[in-house]
Amino acid sequence: MQRIKHKLISAFALALLFAATPTAVAFADTCGGGGGGHSGITTAINIGCKGIGNPITDLVFAIIRILSDGVGLVIVGSLVVAGIQYSAAGGDPNGTANAVKRIRSTVMAMLFYIFGYAFLNYILPAGFLHQ
């Protein structure tokens, strides 16, 4: 019975993942081409290029934006799982300790990402990450 329950939950999560996938992914995107002799790069999928400036930097920033969104989703998902663990612990000290450990690790990962981004923004030339 437990195995069937896990398979149903996995199938539901997979169906939800495919249902939440944006349909705009199927269309092409142009990175760069904002003048200065740059012609732009056409990608097979829409990854969020703004179509300005150097095509390579525009593509890199699109990838950075996608990864930043992914980090945010993973952090929110981890906090939701930790909250469920904490509420399901029901006074069990081991379960509560595991949930608190997950929350602490997630917050540390978030702070590491924020300060890493801020450090890169400080090291790189002015406004490089804000294109």
GUDREN-245225 format. One line per 3 residues: their letters; for each residue x, y, z of C-alpha. Coordinates in nm, 3 decimals. Example, Ala and Ser with C-alpha at 12.3 -4.5 7.8 and 13.67 -1.06 7.14 Angstrom:
REM GUDREN-245225
AS) 1.230/-0.450/0.780  1.367/-0.106/0.714
//
This chain:
REM GUDREN-245225
MQR) 0.000/0.000/0.000  0.284/0.236/0.089  0.455/0.173/-0.246
IKH) 0.136/0.257/-0.440  0.098/0.576/-0.239  0.454/0.685/-0.326
KLI) 0.398/0.608/-0.695  0.077/0.812/-0.700  0.246/1.107/-0.532
SAF) 0.536/1.087/-0.778  0.300/1.071/-1.076  0.102/1.368/-0.943
ALA) 0.420/1.572/-0.892  0.538/1.489/-1.244  0.200/1.583/-1.393
LLF) 0.205/1.909/-1.199  0.555/1.984/-1.327  0.447/1.938/-1.689
AAT) 0.127/2.136/-1.635  0.321/2.427/-1.484  0.572/2.441/-1.772
PTA) 0.516/2.764/-1.966  0.408/2.726/-2.326  0.638/3.010/-2.434
VAF) 0.932/2.770/-2.419  0.844/2.638/-2.765  0.916/2.967/-2.943
ADT) 1.252/3.101/-3.061  1.427/3.391/-2.894  1.685/3.645/-3.016
CGG) 1.971/3.735/-2.784  2.157/4.059/-2.847  2.138/4.266/-3.163
GGG) 2.079/4.600/-2.998  2.316/4.790/-3.224  2.689/4.841/-3.234
GHS) 2.733/4.598/-3.524  2.591/4.299/-3.331  2.351/4.086/-3.533
GIT) 2.210/3.877/-3.248  2.185/3.505/-3.181  1.863/3.312/-3.235
TAI) 1.806/3.038/-2.979  1.575/2.741/-3.025  1.386/2.813/-2.702
NIG) 1.276/3.130/-2.531  1.514/3.170/-2.238  1.438/3.534/-2.163
CKG) 1.690/3.733/-2.365  1.616/4.105/-2.376  1.751/4.154/-2.729
IGN) 1.989/4.437/-2.638  2.366/4.477/-2.645  2.620/4.205/-2.706
PIT) 2.453/3.868/-2.788  2.688/3.668/-2.567  2.636/3.881/-2.256
DLV) 2.261/3.890/-2.321  2.260/3.508/-2.336  2.470/3.482/-2.019
FAI) 2.234/3.714/-1.833  1.935/3.514/-1.952  2.096/3.200/-1.811
IRI) 2.176/3.380/-1.484  1.811/3.488/-1.456  1.693/3.129/-1.515
LSD) 1.935/2.995/-1.253  1.829/3.263/-1.005  1.466/3.165/-1.054
GVG) 1.565/2.802/-1.002  1.748/2.883/-0.679  1.441/3.069/-0.555
LVI) 1.211/2.778/-0.637  1.439/2.526/-0.467  1.461/2.743/-0.154
VGS) 1.084/2.789/-0.135  1.029/2.416/-0.194  1.279/2.324/0.073
LVV) 1.113/2.558/0.323  0.772/2.409/0.244  0.907/2.056/0.296
AGI) 1.072/2.168/0.622  0.743/2.316/0.740  0.563/1.992/0.663
QYS) 0.836/1.796/0.844  0.809/2.024/1.144  0.432/2.000/1.166
AAG) 0.435/1.623/1.107  0.695/1.567/1.380  0.419/1.578/1.641
GDP) 0.651/1.635/1.934  0.911/1.383/1.821  1.247/1.544/1.910
NGT) 1.431/1.367/1.627  1.179/1.480/1.363  1.177/1.834/1.498
ANA) 1.557/1.846/1.497  1.563/1.728/1.133  1.313/1.994/1.031
VKR) 1.503/2.270/1.212  1.826/2.149/1.052  1.663/2.169/0.706
IRS) 1.533/2.521/0.775  1.874/2.633/0.899  2.049/2.483/0.595
TVM) 1.801/2.643/0.356  1.841/2.987/0.511  2.220/2.950/0.500
AML) 2.203/2.852/0.131  1.984/3.154/0.059  2.224/3.387/0.239
FYI) 2.520/3.229/0.059  2.351/3.290/-0.277  2.255/3.649/-0.192
FGY) 2.601/3.741/-0.068  2.767/3.559/-0.359  2.555/3.758/-0.603
AFL) 2.633/4.080/-0.416  3.006/3.998/-0.418  3.000/3.936/-0.794
NYI) 2.809/4.260/-0.842  3.080/4.441/-0.643  3.374/4.277/-0.825
LPA) 3.244/4.304/-1.182  3.229/4.641/-1.362  2.954/4.885/-1.271
GFL) 2.609/4.759/-1.361  2.734/4.441/-1.530  2.477/4.217/-1.361
HQ) 2.194/4.466/-1.409  2.162/4.450/-1.784
//
